[in-house]
Amino acid sequence: MRTCASRKRVFDSAVQAEQALVDLQGSQKFQPGEGPVAIYRCDMCGGYHLTSKGPANPFLVSQQKSGAIDKQREANRWIEKFDRK
């Protein structure tokens, strides 16, 4: 994993950053209004970073509306259940 001088993880493309955004929302248990919701291009490294500030990324919103993130959360819940045994 590559990091920037800002100490944030670097994604090489906007598409990679958007997918990471969706994956995090599907795998972590963020409270409403918390966690990363957008991406931005960094002036220091030229890569992309995730941020919890600003309006939600359109790709993230589309995945939320389609139910894809809820499905991922449910799948992760079952994986955790089976891993405990």
Backbone as numpy.savetxt, mean C-alpha at the origin, in Angstrom:
# Nx Ny Nz CAx CAy CAz Cx Cy Cz
15.63 -4.57 -0.71 14.79 -3.40 -0.71 15.68 -2.16 -0.71
15.44 -1.31 -1.67 16.21 -0.07 -1.79 15.53 1.03 -0.98
16.34 1.84 -0.32 15.79 2.96 0.43 16.42 4.26 -0.03
15.72 5.33 0.22 16.11 6.68 -0.16 16.82 7.34 1.03
17.46 8.46 0.79 18.06 9.24 1.87 16.99 9.68 2.88
15.72 9.71 2.44 14.61 10.06 3.32 14.24 8.89 4.24
14.92 7.75 4.02 14.71 6.50 4.77 13.40 5.80 4.42
12.82 6.18 3.30 11.60 5.51 2.83 11.98 4.48 1.76
11.14 3.48 1.65 11.33 2.46 0.62 11.13 3.08 -0.75
11.96 2.68 -1.70 11.90 3.22 -3.06 11.25 2.20 -4.00
10.28 2.67 -4.77 9.67 1.87 -5.82 10.12 2.48 -7.15
10.48 1.63 -8.10 11.04 2.11 -9.36 10.00 2.72 -10.30
8.74 2.35 -10.13 7.70 2.89 -11.01 6.45 3.21 -10.21
5.61 4.03 -10.80 4.33 4.37 -10.17 3.47 3.12 -10.04
3.52 2.25 -11.03 2.72 1.01 -11.00 3.14 0.14 -9.82
4.44 0.00 -9.59 4.92 -0.79 -8.44 4.47 -0.16 -7.13
4.56 1.15 -7.04 4.15 1.83 -5.82 2.65 1.68 -5.58
1.86 1.79 -6.63 0.40 1.63 -6.49 0.06 0.21 -6.03
0.74 -0.78 -6.59 0.47 -2.16 -6.18 0.87 -2.38 -4.73
1.99 -1.80 -4.32 2.41 -1.90 -2.92 1.39 -1.24 -2.00
0.83 -0.13 -2.43 -0.19 0.58 -1.68 -1.40 -0.32 -1.45
-1.85 -0.96 -2.49 -3.00 -1.87 -2.40 -2.65 -3.08 -1.54
-1.47 -3.64 -1.72 -1.04 -4.80 -0.93 -1.00 -4.47 0.55
-0.47 -3.31 0.90 -0.41 -2.90 2.30 -1.80 -2.72 2.89
-2.68 -2.09 2.15 -4.03 -1.89 2.65 -4.74 -3.24 2.84
-4.39 -4.22 2.01 -5.01 -5.54 2.12 -4.38 -6.41 3.18
-3.16 -6.12 3.58 -2.47 -7.01 4.53 -2.35 -6.43 5.93
-2.45 -5.13 6.08 -2.31 -4.51 7.39 -3.68 -4.13 7.95
-3.73 -3.95 9.24 -4.99 -3.61 9.90 -4.98 -2.14 10.28
-5.06 -1.28 9.27 -5.09 0.15 9.51 -6.47 0.58 9.97
-6.49 1.55 10.86 -7.76 2.17 11.24 -8.21 3.04 10.08
-9.53 3.29 9.97 -10.00 4.17 8.90 -9.27 5.52 8.94
-8.82 5.97 7.78 -8.10 7.23 7.69 -6.63 7.14 8.03
-6.12 5.93 8.30 -4.71 5.75 8.61 -4.04 4.90 7.53
-2.73 4.90 7.57 -1.96 4.09 6.63 -1.76 4.83 5.32
-0.93 4.29 4.46 -0.64 4.94 3.19 -1.86 4.95 2.27
-2.08 6.08 1.61 -3.22 6.20 0.70 -2.83 6.76 -0.66
-1.58 7.18 -0.80 -1.17 7.81 -2.06 0.31 7.54 -2.32
0.73 7.88 -3.53 2.14 7.76 -3.91 2.62 9.11 -4.39
3.94 9.30 -4.39 4.51 10.51 -4.94 5.92 10.22 -5.45
6.34 11.04 -6.39 7.69 10.92 -6.93 8.62 11.77 -6.07
9.72 11.16 -5.65 10.66 11.81 -4.74 11.66 12.67 -5.52
11.85 13.90 -5.04 12.83 14.80 -5.66 14.27 14.38 -5.35
14.46 13.66 -4.26 15.83 13.27 -3.86 16.34 12.07 -4.64
15.51 11.04 -4.79 15.99 9.81 -5.41 15.39 9.53 -6.79
14.31 10.22 -7.12 13.66 9.99 -8.41 12.72 8.81 -8.43
12.67 8.06 -7.33 11.77 6.92 -7.23 10.43 7.36 -6.68
9.61 6.37 -6.36 8.27 6.63 -5.83 8.20 6.14 -4.39
7.45 6.87 -3.59 7.23 6.53 -2.19 5.74 6.51 -1.90
5.38 5.88 -0.79 4.00 5.87 -0.31 3.85 6.97 0.73
2.64 7.51 0.83 2.38 8.54 1.84 0.95 8.41 2.37
0.77 8.84 3.60 -0.56 8.84 4.20 -1.24 10.19 4.02
-0.58 11.10 3.34 -1.12 12.45 3.15 -1.71 12.61 1.76
-2.66 13.52 1.66 -3.25 13.84 0.36 -4.43 12.95 0.02
-5.00 13.20 -1.13 -6.15 12.40 -1.57 -5.73 10.98 -1.91
-6.67 10.07 -1.77 -6.39 8.66 -2.06 -6.08 8.46 -3.54
-5.13 7.59 -3.80 -4.72 7.23 -5.15 -5.91 6.61 -5.89
-6.15 7.00 -7.15 -7.28 6.45 -7.91 -7.28 4.92 -8.02
-6.10 4.32 -8.19 -6.03 2.86 -8.28 -6.46 2.23 -6.95
-6.01 2.80 -5.84 -6.42 2.31 -4.53 -7.93 2.42 -4.36
-8.49 3.54 -4.74 -9.94 3.74 -4.63 -10.69 2.70 -5.46
-10.21 2.44 -6.67 -10.89 1.46 -7.53 -10.83 0.06 -6.92
-9.71 -0.28 -6.29 -9.57 -1.59 -5.66 -10.45 -1.70 -4.42
-10.61 -0.59 -3.69 -11.51 -0.58 -2.54 -12.95 -0.76 -3.00
-13.35 -0.01 -4.03 -14.73 -0.07 -4.52 -15.07 -1.44 -5.10
-14.11 -2.08 -5.72 -14.36 -3.39 -6.34 -14.42 -4.51 -5.30
-13.96 -4.24 -4.08 -13.95 -5.26 -3.04 -12.67 -6.08 -3.00
-11.71 -5.75 -3.86 -10.47 -6.54 -3.93 -9.68 -6.47 -2.62
-9.66 -5.32 -1.98 -8.90 -5.19 -0.74 -9.58 -5.95 0.39
-10.90 -5.90 0.45 -11.62 -6.67 1.46 -11.39 -8.18 1.27
-11.35 -8.62 0.03 -11.08 -10.04 -0.25 -9.68 -10.42 0.21
-8.71 -9.54 -0.02 -7.34 -9.81 0.41 -7.25 -9.88 1.93
-7.95 -8.98 2.61 -7.96 -8.99 4.08 -8.55 -10.31 4.60
-9.63 -10.74 3.98 -10.27 -12.00 4.39 -9.33 -13.18 4.13
-8.67 -13.19 3.00 -7.72 -14.26 2.69 -6.59 -14.26 3.72
-6.08 -13.09 4.07 -5.02 -13.00 5.07 -5.50 -13.47 6.44
-6.75 -13.18 6.77 -7.31 -13.64 8.04 -7.32 -15.17 8.11
-7.69 -15.80 7.02 -7.70 -17.27 7.00 -6.28 -17.83 7.04
-5.37 -17.19 6.35 -3.97 -17.64 6.38 -3.44 -17.58 7.80
-3.73 -16.51 8.51 -3.30 -16.38 9.92 -3.90 -17.48 10.78
-5.16 -17.81 10.55 -5.82 -18.86 11.32 -5.11 -20.20 11.12
-4.80 -20.52 9.87 -4.16 -21.81 9.60 -2.70 -21.83 10.08
-2.03 -20.70 10.05 -0.65 -20.63 10.50 -0.53 -20.81 12.02
-1.56 -20.50 12.77 -1.53 -20.63 14.23 -1.54 -22.08 14.69
-2.01 -22.96 13.84 -2.14 -24.37 14.24 -0.85 -25.11 14.13
